[in-house]
């Protein structure tokens, strides 16, 4: 099945583009320069074998993580910071945490109705 475009949302003073990926279990985000949109955040939420609640959790995870990275509240893995190589160490003040959560929560609130429609449409196509 093809990825399903969910929508465009504002987050951290920029544009976030969101997709459902029925072929993947994992989810991901990346910042890039899109030829049509300019600088954007792209988020793909893997839905393979997931329930609706798991899809929402994955979307929330990617929004919060991307917001923290955008607000520069993370360090890449290194020997100085004892964390696995596939992770970030996030350090932030309480006001930064508030900003990260506010940005991610706002985007989630606007994306959730569109995500639910895309999810239901995708589920109908699978049958």
C-alpha positions as CSV (number, residue, x, y, z in Angstrom):
1,X,0.0,0.0,0.0
2,X,1.1,3.6,-0.7
3,X,1.8,6.1,2.1
4,X,-1.2,8.2,2.9
5,X,-0.7,12.0,3.1
6,X,-2.6,13.3,6.2
7,X,-2.0,17.0,6.2
8,X,0.1,20.2,6.8
9,X,0.4,21.7,10.2
10,X,2.3,24.5,11.8
11,X,4.8,23.6,14.5
12,X,7.8,25.5,16.0
13,X,7.3,28.4,13.6
14,X,7.5,26.1,10.6
15,X,5.5,23.7,8.5
16,X,5.1,20.0,9.3
17,X,3.9,17.5,6.7
18,X,2.4,14.2,8.1
19,X,1.9,10.8,6.4
20,X,0.7,7.4,7.5
21,X,2.9,4.5,6.3
22,X,1.0,1.2,6.2
23,X,4.1,-0.7,5.2
24,X,6.3,0.3,8.3
25,X,6.1,-0.5,12.0
26,X,8.5,2.3,13.0
27,X,7.9,6.0,12.7
28,X,10.4,8.8,11.8
29,X,10.8,12.5,11.3
30,X,13.4,14.6,9.5
31,X,13.9,18.2,8.7
32,X,14.6,19.0,5.1
33,X,14.3,21.5,2.3
34,X,11.3,20.5,0.2
35,X,11.3,21.7,-3.5
36,X,7.7,22.9,-3.2
37,X,7.4,23.9,0.4
38,X,10.9,25.1,1.4
39,X,12.2,24.2,4.9
40,X,9.8,21.6,6.4
41,X,9.5,18.9,9.0
42,X,8.4,15.6,7.5
43,X,6.8,12.9,9.8
44,X,5.9,9.4,8.8
45,X,3.9,7.3,11.2
46,X,4.2,3.6,10.7
47,X,0.9,1.8,11.1
48,X,1.7,-1.8,10.2
49,X,0.1,-4.1,12.8
50,X,-0.8,-1.1,15.1
51,X,-4.0,-0.2,16.8
52,X,-5.4,3.3,16.7
53,X,-4.1,4.0,20.2
54,X,-0.6,2.9,19.1
55,X,-0.8,5.2,16.0
56,X,-1.7,8.2,18.2
57,X,1.2,7.3,20.6
58,X,3.7,7.1,17.7
59,X,2.4,10.4,16.3
60,X,2.8,12.1,19.7
61,X,6.3,10.6,20.1
62,X,7.4,12.0,16.7
63,X,5.9,15.5,17.3
64,X,7.5,15.8,20.8
65,X,10.9,14.5,19.6
66,X,10.9,16.8,16.5
67,X,9.8,19.8,18.6
68,X,12.7,19.2,21.1
69,X,15.2,18.9,18.3
70,X,13.9,22.0,16.6
71,X,14.2,23.9,19.9
72,X,17.8,22.6,20.2
73,X,17.1,20.7,23.5
74,X,19.1,17.6,22.5
75,X,22.6,16.3,22.2
76,X,23.7,13.7,19.7
77,X,25.0,10.4,21.2
78,X,28.6,10.4,22.2
79,X,31.0,8.7,24.7
80,X,30.5,11.7,27.0
81,X,26.8,11.1,27.3
82,X,26.0,7.5,28.3
83,X,23.1,6.9,26.0
84,X,22.6,4.3,23.2
85,X,23.7,5.3,19.7
86,X,20.1,5.3,18.3
87,X,18.9,8.0,20.8
88,X,19.1,11.6,21.9
89,X,19.9,12.9,25.3
90,X,17.4,15.7,25.8
91,X,18.2,18.4,28.3
92,X,15.9,21.4,28.8
93,X,14.7,23.9,31.2
94,X,11.1,23.9,32.4
95,X,10.2,26.8,30.1
96,X,11.8,24.9,27.1
97,X,9.9,21.8,28.1
98,X,6.7,23.9,28.1
99,X,7.5,25.2,24.7
100,X,8.2,21.8,23.3
101,X,5.0,20.3,24.6
102,X,2.9,23.3,23.6
103,X,4.2,23.1,20.0
104,X,3.8,19.3,19.8
105,X,0.4,19.4,21.5
106,X,-1.0,22.2,19.2
107,X,0.1,20.3,16.1
108,X,-1.3,17.0,17.5
109,X,-4.7,18.7,18.2
110,X,-5.0,19.9,14.7
111,X,-3.6,16.7,13.1
112,X,-5.7,14.2,15.1
113,X,-9.0,14.6,13.2
114,X,-7.2,14.3,9.9
115,X,-5.2,11.4,11.1
116,X,-8.4,9.6,12.2
117,X,-10.0,10.1,8.7
118,X,-6.8,8.9,7.0
119,X,-6.6,5.9,9.4
120,X,-10.2,4.8,8.7
121,X,-9.8,5.3,4.9
122,X,-6.6,3.2,5.0
123,X,-8.3,0.4,7.1
124,X,-11.2,0.3,4.5
125,X,-8.8,-0.1,1.6
126,X,-7.1,-3.1,3.4
127,X,-10.3,-5.1,3.6
